[in-house]
Structures are given as structure tokens and as C-alpha cells.
Amino acid sequence: MSKSKPIVIVSGVALAAALLGVVSYTATKPASGSSSGPSAVAEVSADPADGVYPELEAYARRDASDKLALGRADAPVVLIEYADFKCGYCGKFARDTEPELIKKYVDDGTLRIEWRNFPIFGQESEAAARAAWAAGQQGRFWEFHKAAYAEGAKEEGFGKERLTALAEEAGVPDLARFAKDTDGAAARAAVSKDQEQGYSLGATSTPSFLVNGRPIAGAQPMETFTEAIDAAAKAAKASKGSR
């Protein structure tokens, strides 16, 4: 797959590409002398429109049959996550922040989370992405996601036997189908589609996010996400009220 210059179609995508391309490395690299978290913290304005590119809202699929999504398809706010199962900060977000976002916003219908496989760390990343997609075909994506992002899971690698063990841990009912789907053309096409979308935004590292068209780079603190989601929900409510 080509990892060439991001495909820039409109000015909003160009601006987002510049943001994610420059900020994502800084936001996800290990802090000097510390492993406590990202070395950069995103600032989110209280102005719901500040830092938002309306063209990017169209990246949300809002497909009710999407097995790699959580929350109502018509939720006012969509958080799109571009992530890799071998990414340590993706795991940190999955363990520390995402469950709180689900409890606070997904459960009450405010937020929808849409996952995008964005494997950037080689063959094992690609294999884990396809396996996650395959688990999703049997309704167990989020269980596989939890198992793959458990503390210490990535250190065990994502070889074929390990992926099968994770699928079993996730409760995937048909492991023979899982193995077939993982190596199938449909899985490769789905992962490739997600990757191309991430590259088109200029994402160069993981995790990277869009919240109703607002780019956020890195496993930021909970406050960064709550401020972005609250601002997006406020904007969505105002827009609906003005119709």
C-alpha cells in the first residue's frame, strides 16, 4: 500500500492533514524519561466551531450494521478512532479513557464511536487488524478489542496462534470461520479502506481521532475528549434547533 503524500481534496482536509501530520508524532511519542503518557496535550476551544472542519464530518459512516462501531447511528456526536493494536498509546486510550467515554456519552445516546483499523507497525499489525475485523463479523469485535488491548497483551505478539487465542478469549463462536475470514479478501479490503481514509487525513501515527470533524491527535487526557464531545453536542443541538 502506498503511504505517499495525503490526498487533499478540499481545504478542510488539507488543514486537518497538516494538523494530524505534524501533531500526531509529537502527541504519541514517549515523553522523555517517562512512560506516563503523551508528551503533548491538545487544547480544545470552548467555541463549538473552533478547530472543526465540516467537510470531515462526512467521514463518519453512521452505518447501523457496522460491527466495528458502538452507539446509535443517529447520535449527535461521532468519534472516529484510527488505531493499531500494537500501539501502546492506543492501548492506554482503550483501557483508561474509552470505557469512561462509553459510560458518560455512548450509554446516554450522545456519542457514537466508529473504529478504523490503521495498522502502521508491520505484518503483525496488519494481521491483528484483519483478525479484529473477522471477530466483528461474528459480533465480537469489541470483546476482541478489549482482549487485544489488555495490559501486556501486545508484548505477547500477534502471531496466528495468539490471534486465535484472543478470539477464543473474546468469545468468537466459530473459530474455523474466524481463521478463514482473517485471511480472506474481504478482511484485507476492509482494512485497506480504513487505512486509506487515515492516510487521506494525513495521520502518521496512532491513535488519531475525529470528533464531528475536529481532529485530535494522540491518547489525550479525558478532559480533551469531554471538551470536544461537549462542544460538538452543543453545536449539533444548536444546528438542529435552527432548522
PyMOL commands that set and color helices and strands:
alter all, ss='L'
color gray80, all
select helices_A, chain A and resi 11-28+54-59+88-106+123-136+141-148+154-156+160-169+175-182+185-200+222-241
alter helices_A, ss='H'
color red, helices_A
select strands_A, chain A and resi 69-70+77-83+111-117+208-211+214-217
alter strands_A, ss='S'
color yellow, strands_A
deselect
rebuild
show_as cartoon
